[in-house]
Amino acid sequence: MRTSDFDYPLPKDLIAQTPVEPRDASRLMRLDRGSGSISHHRFHELPALLRSGDLLVLNDSRVIPARLLGRRVPSGGQVELLLLRRERPGLWQCLGRPGRRLRAGEQVTFGEGLSARVVEHGEEGLLWVELSDESLVERVGQAPLPPYIQAPLQDPERYQTVYADKAKAGSAAAPTAGLHFTPELLARLASAGIEVAFVTLHVGLDTFRPVEEADPREHKLHTEFWELPAATAQALNAARGEGRRIVAVGTTAVRTLEQAALLAGKAGDGETKAGAGWVDLFILPGHAFRLVEAVVTNFHLPRSSLLMLVSAFAGRERILHAYQVAAQEGYRFYSFGDAMLIV
């Protein structure tokens, strides 16, 4: 297996710069991973494409305004920080630009009373900073859009899912497969007999970090915080016991569910249990999926860990062929792009 095996060409004009309105008007490709058959739909058709009794698992993490623009003290040089993970109150792991020039002890000011002191300088542009008052981040920070999106975001809420929980704020990027859902669509799914449950996974560094090793098995994912509530564990066990399908919305939900399944396997009884912790599960082709039976996902970057995950689920050749069809059909790619349903 080589990282180059997960490369594909994509015209730049297919990289979505703005989201469609309404959210569920985006296109939806259905891919049958058994036969390889492909059909084309709109996202609002999802209830008809799922089965009554399916359990749809969503990631309710909320994106923080993680992009901070400031100046070094006293030189006045420009600094950009991307907050990645809260280590403890006030202490954050982040990406810095210019990261190599920011050394321990340096001060950065962002205005409105918010400043940061660099505590530690790590590899790959990572920094650990102490914020003067992290409650000001909501007011000072900006939506952390990926670098391939150049168009300004008119409404920051458009980079949040409609079900993002304000008590679960912590992601440095949106779980983008969930951006297609509307309250009305969720109501229609419920009317169609499709159950919904929630997990939390705070999206971190590896959404922004490409796989640079020639052999992807040498790539290490950074840890991200996950949580699976008791109500969701109960719903998962009931669905499995009744032979109902578990459908993960997004690669973050896939990783959370498969992490919980691995823990259940180690416990020996096979029961999914409530839990929380840090996950660095890297799903590559060859992974034996234990819980997830269908996936709703967006179209991912070449050579990325996310593309490798969906390739593990559906097969590399099937996925790359589907991506080729999507490009030919003018689908929109990446965070604000269209979606796939893999069954």
C-alpha positions as CSV (number, residue, x, y, z in Angstrom):
1,M,0.0,0.0,0.0
2,R,1.3,3.4,-1.0
3,T,0.1,6.9,-0.3
4,S,0.2,7.6,-4.1
5,D,-2.5,4.8,-4.5
6,F,-4.9,7.4,-3.1
7,D,-4.2,10.2,-5.5
8,Y,-6.6,11.5,-8.1
9,P,-6.8,14.5,-10.4
10,L,-9.3,17.3,-9.7
11,P,-10.0,20.5,-11.6
12,K,-9.8,23.5,-9.3
13,D,-13.2,24.7,-10.4
14,L,-14.8,21.7,-8.7
15,I,-13.6,22.7,-5.2
16,A,-16.7,24.3,-3.6
17,Q,-16.0,27.8,-2.4
18,T,-19.5,28.5,-0.9
19,P,-22.3,26.3,0.4
20,V,-25.5,25.7,-1.5
21,E,-28.8,26.9,-0.2
22,P,-30.8,25.3,1.2
23,R,-28.4,22.9,2.8
24,D,-30.2,19.8,1.6
25,A,-30.2,21.0,-2.0
26,S,-26.7,19.6,-2.4
27,R,-26.2,16.6,-4.7
28,L,-25.9,13.1,-3.3
29,M,-24.2,10.2,-5.0
30,R,-25.4,6.7,-3.9
31,L,-22.6,4.1,-4.2
32,D,-23.4,0.4,-3.6
33,R,-20.1,-1.0,-2.4
34,G,-21.1,-4.5,-3.2
35,S,-22.0,-4.1,-6.9
36,G,-20.3,-0.7,-7.5
37,S,-23.5,0.7,-9.0
38,I,-23.9,4.5,-8.8
39,S,-27.0,6.6,-8.8
40,H,-27.5,10.4,-8.6
41,H,-29.8,12.2,-6.2
42,R,-30.3,15.3,-4.1
43,F,-29.6,15.2,-0.4
44,H,-33.2,15.9,0.6
45,E,-34.0,12.5,-0.9
46,L,-32.0,10.8,1.9
47,P,-35.1,9.4,3.7
48,A,-36.1,7.4,0.6
49,L,-32.6,6.1,0.2
50,L,-32.3,4.8,3.8
51,R,-34.4,2.0,5.3
52,S,-37.0,2.3,8.0
53,G,-35.3,1.2,11.2
54,D,-31.8,2.5,10.3
55,L,-29.9,4.1,13.1
56,L,-28.3,7.3,11.8
57,V,-25.3,8.4,14.0
58,L,-24.4,12.1,13.9
59,N,-21.4,14.0,15.4
60,D,-22.7,16.9,17.5
61,S,-19.4,18.7,18.1
62,R,-19.5,22.4,17.6
63,V,-16.8,24.3,15.8
64,I,-15.0,27.0,17.8
65,P,-14.0,30.3,16.0
66,A,-10.5,28.8,16.1
67,R,-8.6,31.2,13.8
68,L,-7.0,34.1,15.7
69,L,-5.2,37.0,13.9
70,G,-2.8,39.0,16.0
71,R,0.6,40.7,16.3
72,R,3.8,39.9,18.1
73,V,4.8,42.0,21.0
74,P,6.7,44.3,20.8
75,S,7.7,43.9,17.1
76,G,4.2,44.1,15.6
77,G,4.7,41.2,13.2
78,Q,1.6,39.5,12.0
79,V,0.7,36.1,13.6
80,E,-2.1,33.6,12.8
81,L,-3.0,30.9,15.3
82,L,-5.4,28.0,14.6
83,L,-6.6,26.6,17.9
84,L,-6.6,22.8,17.8
85,R,-7.1,21.3,21.2
86,R,-7.8,22.5,24.7
87,E,-5.2,20.8,27.0
88,R,-6.6,22.4,30.2
89,P,-8.3,25.7,31.0
90,G,-6.4,28.4,29.1
91,L,-3.8,26.1,27.5
92,W,-4.3,25.3,23.9
93,Q,-2.4,23.2,21.3
94,C,-2.4,25.2,18.0
95,L,-0.8,25.7,14.6
96,G,1.1,28.9,14.3
97,R,2.1,31.0,11.3
98,P,4.9,31.9,11.2
99,G,5.2,28.9,13.5
100,R,9.0,28.5,13.4
101,R,9.6,32.0,14.5
102,L,7.4,31.9,17.6
103,R,9.4,30.8,20.6
104,A,8.6,30.0,24.2
105,G,7.9,33.1,26.2
106,E,6.8,35.3,23.2
107,Q,3.6,37.3,23.5
108,V,0.9,37.8,20.9
109,T,-2.0,40.2,21.2
110,F,-5.3,39.8,19.3
111,G,-7.2,42.9,20.5
112,E,-10.2,43.3,22.8
113,G,-8.2,42.1,25.7
114,L,-7.2,38.7,24.3
115,S,-3.5,37.8,24.3
116,A,-1.4,34.6,24.3
117,R,1.9,33.6,25.6
118,V,3.8,30.9,23.8
119,V,4.5,28.1,26.3
120,E,6.2,25.5,24.1
121,H,7.3,25.1,20.5
122,G,6.9,21.7,18.9
123,E,7.4,20.1,15.5
124,E,5.3,20.6,12.3
125,G,4.4,24.1,13.3
126,L,2.7,23.0,16.5
127,L,2.6,25.4,19.5
128,W,1.2,25.4,22.9
129,V,-0.1,28.8,24.1
130,E,-1.6,30.2,27.3
131,L,-4.6,32.4,26.5
132,S,-5.2,35.4,28.8
133,D,-9.0,34.9,28.7
134,E,-10.3,32.0,26.6
135,S,-13.9,33.3,27.0
136,L,-12.9,36.1,24.5
137,V,-12.2,33.6,21.7
138,E,-15.9,33.5,20.7
139,R,-15.8,37.3,20.1
140,V,-12.3,37.6,18.6
141,G,-11.9,34.4,16.6
142,Q,-13.0,33.7,13.1
143,A,-14.4,30.5,11.5
144,P,-11.4,28.2,10.7
145,L,-12.2,27.6,7.0
146,P,-9.8,25.2,5.2
147,P,-7.1,26.9,3.1
148,Y,-8.6,25.7,-0.2
149,I,-11.7,27.9,0.5
150,Q,-10.9,31.5,-0.6
151,A,-14.4,33.0,-0.6
152,P,-15.4,34.8,2.5
153,L,-18.0,33.1,4.7
154,Q,-21.1,35.4,5.0
155,D,-22.7,33.6,7.9
156,P,-20.4,31.7,10.4
157,E,-23.3,29.4,11.4
158,R,-23.2,28.0,7.8
159,Y,-19.9,26.2,8.9
160,Q,-21.9,24.6,11.8
161,T,-24.3,21.7,11.6
162,V,-27.8,22.5,12.6
163,Y,-27.5,20.0,15.4
164,A,-24.2,21.2,16.8
165,D,-24.4,21.3,20.6
166,K,-23.2,24.5,22.2
167,A,-22.1,22.5,25.2
168,K,-19.9,20.3,22.9
169,A,-17.8,23.1,21.4
170,G,-14.3,22.0,20.6
171,S,-13.7,21.3,16.9
172,A,-11.2,23.1,14.7
173,A,-13.1,22.2,11.6
174,A,-16.7,21.2,10.9
175,P,-17.8,17.6,10.6
176,T,-18.8,18.5,7.0
177,A,-21.0,15.5,6.1
178,G,-23.5,16.9,8.6
179,L,-23.6,20.3,6.9
180,H,-26.3,19.0,4.5
181,F,-28.9,18.4,7.1
182,T,-31.8,20.8,7.9
183,P,-34.3,20.6,10.8
184,E,-37.0,19.8,8.3
185,L,-34.9,16.9,6.8
186,L,-34.3,15.5,10.3
187,A,-38.1,15.6,10.9
188,R,-38.7,13.7,7.7
189,L,-36.1,11.1,8.6
190,A,-37.9,10.5,11.9
191,S,-41.3,10.2,10.1
192,A,-39.7,7.6,7.8
193,G,-38.8,5.5,10.9
194,I,-35.1,6.4,10.9
195,E,-33.7,6.7,14.4
196,V,-31.0,9.4,15.2
197,A,-28.3,9.2,17.8
198,F,-25.3,11.4,18.6
199,V,-21.7,11.0,19.3
200,T,-19.0,13.7,19.8
201,L,-15.6,13.8,18.2
202,H,-13.7,17.1,18.2
203,V,-12.1,17.5,14.8
204,G,-8.4,18.4,15.2
205,L,-5.1,18.6,13.4
206,D,-5.4,15.7,11.0
207,T,-8.2,17.4,9.0
208,F,-5.5,19.9,7.9
209,R,-2.5,17.6,7.8
210,P,-1.9,15.6,4.6
211,V,-0.3,12.1,4.7
212,E,3.3,12.8,3.6
213,E,4.8,9.4,4.2
214,A,5.2,7.2,1.2
215,D,3.7,4.3,3.1
216,P,0.5,5.5,4.9
217,R,1.0,2.9,7.6
218,E,3.9,5.0,8.8
219,H,1.6,8.0,9.2
220,K,0.5,8.7,12.8
221,L,-2.8,10.4,13.5
222,H,-2.9,13.0,16.4
223,T,-5.4,12.2,19.1
224,E,-8.8,13.7,19.2
225,F,-11.4,13.7,22.0
226,W,-14.4,11.5,21.6
227,E,-17.5,10.8,23.6
228,L,-20.2,8.2,23.2
229,P,-23.2,8.8,25.6
230,A,-25.2,6.1,27.4
231,A,-28.3,6.7,25.3
232,T,-26.3,6.2,22.1
233,A,-24.7,3.0,23.4
234,Q,-28.2,1.7,24.2
235,A,-29.4,2.6,20.7
236,L,-26.4,0.9,19.0
237,N,-26.9,-2.3,21.0
238,A,-30.6,-2.4,20.3
239,A,-30.0,-1.8,16.5
240,R,-27.4,-4.6,16.4
241,G,-29.6,-7.0,18.3
242,E,-32.6,-6.3,16.0
243,G,-30.5,-6.6,12.8
244,R,-31.0,-2.9,11.9
245,R,-28.4,-1.0,10.0
246,I,-26.0,1.5,11.6
247,V,-25.3,4.5,9.3
248,A,-22.5,6.9,10.3
249,V,-22.7,10.5,9.1
250,G,-19.1,11.5,8.4
251,T,-15.7,10.0,8.9
252,T,-15.6,11.4,12.5
253,A,-18.7,9.4,13.4
254,V,-17.1,6.3,11.7
255,R,-13.9,6.6,13.8
256,T,-15.9,7.2,17.0
257,L,-18.1,4.1,16.4
258,E,-15.2,1.9,15.4
259,Q,-13.2,3.0,18.4
260,A,-16.1,2.1,20.7
261,A,-16.4,-1.3,18.9
262,L,-12.7,-2.0,19.4
263,L,-13.1,-1.3,23.1
264,A,-16.2,-3.6,23.2
265,G,-14.1,-6.3,21.6
266,K,-11.4,-5.9,24.2
267,A,-14.0,-6.1,27.0
268,G,-15.0,-9.5,25.6
269,D,-18.8,-9.2,25.7
270,G,-19.3,-7.3,22.4
271,E,-21.6,-4.7,24.1
272,T,-21.0,-1.1,23.0
273,K,-20.6,0.9,26.2
274,A,-20.7,4.6,26.9
275,G,-17.3,6.2,27.1
276,A,-15.0,9.1,26.4
277,G,-11.3,9.6,25.8
278,W,-8.7,10.2,23.1
279,V,-8.7,8.4,19.8
280,D,-5.9,8.0,17.3
281,L,-7.6,5.2,15.3
282,F,-6.3,5.3,11.7
283,I,-8.6,3.3,9.4
284,L,-6.9,2.0,6.4
285,P,-7.8,-0.7,3.8
286,G,-7.9,-4.0,5.6
287,H,-9.8,-2.6,8.6
288,A,-12.6,-5.0,9.8
289,F,-15.6,-2.7,10.4
290,R,-17.5,-3.9,13.4
291,L,-20.4,-1.4,13.8
292,V,-20.6,0.8,10.7
293,E,-22.7,-0.6,7.8
294,A,-23.3,2.5,5.7
295,V,-21.7,6.0,5.6
296,V,-22.8,9.4,4.6
297,T,-19.7,11.4,3.6
298,N,-18.3,14.3,1.5
299,F,-15.7,14.0,-1.3
300,H,-12.2,14.1,0.3
301,L,-8.8,15.5,-0.6
302,P,-6.3,13.3,-2.5
303,R,-3.8,11.4,-0.4
304,S,-5.7,12.2,2.8
305,S,-6.5,10.0,5.8
306,L,-10.2,10.6,5.1
307,L,-10.0,9.3,1.6
308,M,-8.2,6.2,2.9
309,L,-10.9,5.6,5.5
310,V,-13.7,5.6,2.9
311,S,-11.5,3.4,0.7
312,A,-11.2,1.0,3.6
313,F,-15.0,0.9,3.7
314,A,-15.9,0.6,0.1
315,G,-12.7,-0.4,-1.7
316,R,-10.1,1.8,-3.2
317,E,-10.9,1.1,-6.8
318,R,-14.7,1.6,-6.2
319,I,-14.1,5.0,-4.4
320,L,-11.6,6.3,-7.0
321,H,-14.0,5.3,-9.8
322,A,-16.9,7.0,-8.0
323,Y,-14.7,10.2,-7.6
324,Q,-14.0,10.1,-11.4
325,V,-17.7,9.8,-12.1
326,A,-18.4,12.7,-9.7
327,A,-15.8,14.9,-11.4
328,Q,-17.3,14.1,-14.8
329,E,-20.8,14.9,-13.6
330,G,-19.7,18.2,-12.1
331,Y,-20.1,17.3,-8.4
332,R,-18.7,19.9,-5.9
333,F,-15.8,18.6,-3.8
334,Y,-14.5,19.1,-0.2
335,S,-16.0,20.9,2.8
336,F,-18.8,22.9,1.2
337,G,-19.3,20.3,-1.6
338,D,-21.7,17.5,-2.3
339,A,-22.1,14.2,-0.5
340,M,-22.0,10.4,-1.0
341,L,-24.1,7.7,0.6
342,I,-22.1,4.5,0.6
343,V,-24.2,1.4,1.4
